Amino acid sequence: MNPHQGRPFALDRFPAPIRRRLADLDRLRDACADHQRYTAGGRPQEALRRVLRRHLRELRLLAEQEEAAPDRLRAEEDILVELAAECRSGESLTPGYLSDLARRAPDFGLPPDLPEQSGKVLAEAATVETHPVIRAAHLFLACEAELWPDVPVPPRPHPLPWVLASLSLMRSGYPPLPVDRRLRPRMLAVRSRADSYDRLIALIPIFADLAAAALRAELSRTPVSAPTRETTTSHGPAPLAGALHRRIQEHLRRRGDSLTQVLRELDPDARVAHSAGDVAEDATARRCDEAATRALFERGPGCWWSSMEIAAAEAVLSLLVAVQQVGPPSTGVLAVNADGVLVGEEGRVDVLDLACIDCVTIIPTDCADERWPDVEAFVDDVASRAIDRLTHAMY
């Protein structure tokens, strides 16, 4: 794909679902930028270090590498912090600079074997005029193609494509791209596509969701002062959160009612119970906190949850779906996430194993009708995955 012919990377050349996904991301980024105007500066380099440390550890797990020694991890952090500073200073992305960057970046003891012309290829990929997420995805794939030019599917993940994609996003004002080992099957599916354009089309939504997760993490930072937003009232939940909460309750109840009839064919004593609330306490609070942590944010005081508990064949499945404030109420941003637990012969098991991108982000200008299809699809997905694990446990 030649970025200098026919504007193939122009946003209007991409399918409508991708354009909508990126438009949603742009609105989330605007909300994050608005919030950061009121956020305490603190020590941004230390905050960046914490983020990079988390991503490096996930990268090692993804690459099936052992945990790095503390001094080695610190050295890798130093390199990435230095590269990020160069990135923010506007360092020109020349072929020579990118070739040098590839030699300096963490390699987990697997030095990249790049062809001599790789610097030029990467420089072209890093400077295409398009949406930042499309550019980062294209650069990621271009780097993988340079690392393994004759291999259809890369034999193992390498940190360099992630480093380049993250730095590309940071040059455009985004946080570094998160890493999640649970995405390995989805990334393998992307890499297995034969056509380079198909790989790009498949990777962009994943990168958009990862960028959204990174922005959620940024929104969790506590502000010094912020303009008041009507995210909660003394009379009940915020209107948007309350509307989504009610729809989720009704949707789970309908699913539970239809499921009861099926389960009783297998176990006459099977039962399904529902509960809901707008205050998370004790065990429910812990589960909501865990769901937020997986989605890379700290939840605010607002939490509207719905739970479906299914007991069948001496196993109990508990599925919780929550609408939570992302960070302090002043952000106005909500997230819909989930937690699923099965208690049976194997003890207590997480039946969802959700990645950081398995979450629906809602911003203040959204309305329930517009976002319900995404929320409904998410609830259906987690419910199906949880119920599938239950039925397997019954046999």
N, C-alpha and C positions, 0 to 999 in steps of 0.2 A: 504494500500500500504506500504510494508516494504522497506525502502530505502537501506537496507543492503543485499537484495537478488536480484540477476539478473540485477543489475545496471539499474533499471527502470527509473532513472532520468538522465541518460546519454543523452547528446544532440542528438546523432544520433538515439535515440529511438523515437524521436518526429517527427510528420509529417513535410514534406518539407516546407509548407507555414510558419510554426512556426519557423523553422530554418532560413528561409530567413528573416523573420521579426526581429529575434534577431541579425542576421548578419548586417542588416541595422542599428539597434540600436547600435551595437558595433562600427560601423564606425562613427556614430554621437557622440558617447562617445569619440572616439579618437580625433575627431575635437574639441570637448569641452576641452579635456585635453590639446591639443595643444594651444588653445586660452588662457587657464588659466595660462599658463606659462608666458604670457605677461600681465596678468590682475592685476590691483592694489589690494593689499591685503586689504587695508581699515580696516574695523572692521568686520571680518567674523562672529563673534558671533552675532552682531546686525543684519547682513544680514540673518543669520539663524533664528533669532527670528522673523523677518518679514515674512519669508517663513512659519515658524511653526504657526504663528498667523493666517495667511490666511488659512492654512489647518485646523486648529482647528475650525475656524468659519464655514468652509464648512462642516466639520464633524458634527457639531451641527445641521446645516440645514438638512443634510442627515438623521440624527437621529431624526429629528423633535423636537429638543430641543430649548429652548429659548436662546438668546444671553447671554453669561456669563458676569457677572459684571467685570469691569476692573481689580480689584484685583484678582479675581478668574482666569481670563484669564492669567494674569501675572504669577500666581502660576503654572498654567498648562504649560506655556512656560518654566518656570524655570526647571520643572521636565524633559521636553523633551530635553532641552539644556544639562542638566546633563546626561541624558541617552545617548545623542549623543556623549558627551565627553568620556563616558565610552566605547562606541562603537568604537570610533576612537583609543582609547588606547589599544584595543585588549583584552578587558575583555573576559575571557573564558565563553562560553555559556553552563554552567553546568545546570543541572536540578534545583539546588538550586538557582542559580542566576536568571534564567528565572521565577521561582516561585515568587521570591522577586520582580522582574521587573513588573510582572503582578499586584502585590499589590501596587506598587508605581505609575504606569502609570495613566494618567487621565482616569476617568471612567464616567464622566458626572453625578455623583450621582447614578450610577448603578454598584455597586461593582461586579466584575466577580465572579460567583460561579463556581470555577474550581475544578474538582476532585483532589484527593491527588496525583495521578500519572501524572498530566498534565505537570509538570516540565520536566519529562523524555520524554514525547511525543513531547513537544515543542523543547527540546534540540536536539532530533533526526531530527526533521523537519528543524531546523535551521542550521544543519551541513551537509546536504546532498551535495555530490559533483556533481555540475551541474552549469549551467549558473545562474548568480545572480538573474535574473528575474524569472526563473523557481523556484528557491529556495524560493524567496519572495512570489510567488503565492502559493506554496505548504504550506509554513508556515502560510500564511493568512487563508487558508482553514482548516489547522490542528487546528488552534486556534479557528475558528468558530465551528468546530466539538467538541472541548473540552468545549466550552461555552454552546453549545446546543446539547448534545450527542443524545438525543432522539427526536429531532425535524428536519424533512426533510428540511424545509426552516426556517432559523433564524427569530424570530418574529420582530427583529429590529436591525439596525446596532449598533455595539458597537465599541468604539475607539481602544480597545486592538489589534484586528487583524491588523488594519492599523499601529499601533505603532510598532508592531513586524516586519511587512513587511518592513516598512520604515527603521528601524534600521538595518535590514538584508541587505538592499540595501546600506546603508551608510557604512557598514563594507566593502563593495566591491567598494567603491569610488563613488557611485551614490549620487545624492541629495535625500532628503526624497520624498516619493511618494505623488504626488498631490492628492487632493480630489476634486470631482466635484459632486454637488447634482444632476446634470442633468444625471448622470450615473446610477441613482437608477433603472430604468427599465432594463438596461443591466446587472446590478449586480443581480437583482432578477432572471433574466433568467439564469444566471450562477448557482445560488444557487438552482434553481428548478430542475436541472438535477439530476437524481437518482444515477448515478455512479460517484465515487470520481475521477476517471481518466477523465471522460467527463467534470466534473467541472473544473479540472485543465487545460485541453485543451482549454476550453472556456475562462478561466480567464487569461491565459498567454498573448494573444494578447492585452487585455485591459491594463494589467500591463506594457507591452512593450510600448504601446502608452502613458501611463501616465509617464513612465520613459523618453520618448522622450520629452514630454511637460516640465518636470523638467529640462532636459538638455537645451532646448530652453531658459528657464528662466535664466539658468547659463550663456549662451552665450550672453545674453543681457547686461552683466556687461561690463563697459567701460574699455578698456585696457590702460595701461600706454604707451606701445609701442608695435608694432607688425610688423612682416614682411609684406611687401606689397603683396596683392593678386590681381590678375586681375579680380576684381568683377565688376568694371565698367570701361568704357573708355570715352574719350571725344567725341566719335562719336556715342554713344548710349548705350543701356543696355548691361549687361553682356550677353555673347552668350547663356548660359543655360537659364537664365531668359527670354531673348528675344524669344528663341525657344518655351518655354512653353507658354509664353504670346500669341504668334501668334496662337498656336494650340488651346488654350482656346477660343480666339476670334472666330476662325472658328467653333469650336464645339458649342459654344453658338449661333452663327448665324444659323447653321443648325437646332438646336433645335427650335430656334425662328421661322424659316421659316415653319417648319412642324406644329408648334403649332398655327400659325396664321390661317391656314386653319380650324383647329378644333374650335378655338374660334369664328370665324366668323359664324359658324353654330349656335352659341349661341347668339352672338352679332355682327351684320353686321358691326358695327363701330369699332370693336376691332382692335388694332394696336400693333405692336411690333417694338421697336426702339433699336438700338445698339450703344454703344460708347466705347471708349477705350483710354488709355493714359499711359505715363510712368512718369508722374508727378502728384502726388495727392495734390489737393488744396481744401481749403474751406470744403464743405460738404463731398466731396469724401475723403479728408484727414481724417476727423473725423471718417468716416465709416471704413477706413483702420486701423486707430488707435484702434477703438473698436474691430475689428476682431483680431488684434494682441493681445490686452489685454486678450480677451477670450482664446486665445491659449497660454497665459502665457509668452509672450515675448514683448519687446519693439522693434518696427521696426526701421530699419536703413533708410538712405536717399533713397535707391532704392525701388521703388514701381511701379509695372506694372499691371494695372487693366483693367478689361473688365466688361462692364455693359450691362444688358438686361432689358429694361423697357417694361412692358406689361400693356396696358390700356384696360379694358373691364368692361362693366356694372357698370360704375361709381366707379370702383376700379382701383388703380394703384399699380402694383407690380414692385419693383426695386431689381434686383439680381446683386450683385457685387462680382466678383471673382478676387482676387489679388495674385500676386506673389511678396513677400516682402522679403527684407533682414532682417535676424534675428540679431538684435543688430548692432554693427558697421560693416562697410564693410569688415574689416579685418577677420571676422569669415568665410566669404565665404559661409555661410549657408543661404538657402532660405526656405520660407514656403509658401504654397498655402492655402489660407483660404478664407472665404466668409462672406458676410453680406446680409441679405434679409429683406426688409421692404415692408409692405403692407399698403397703405393709402386708407381707405374706410369709411364706416359708423361708425366703431368702433374707428376711429382715426388712429394713426400710431402704427403699430404692428410689432414686431420682429417675422418673420414667420419661422425662422430656430431654434432659441434657441440652438445654438451649444454648446457642451461641449468643454473642453480644449483639448481633444484628436481628435476633428473633424478638422483635419488639415493634410496636407502632407508635410513632411520635406524633403528637398533636400540638399545634401552635395556637396562640390566642385567636388568630383570625380565622381558624377553621370553624366549620359548623358540623353538627352531628350527622346530618344527611350526607354531606360530602365525604366524610371520613368513615362512615359506617361500613361500606363495602370492604375496606382494608381491615377494619377491626373484626368484622364478621369472618373474613377469610382467616385471620390469625386465630380466632377462637375455634373455628372449625378444625384448623390444623392441629392445634395443641390438644383439643379434645379427641381427635382421631388417633393421634399418637399415644395418648394416655390410655384410651380404651383398648387399643391394639395390644399394649403391654398387659393389660388386665386379662384379656381373653387368652393370651398365651399362658399366663400364670394359672388359668383355670384348668388347663389340660395337663 
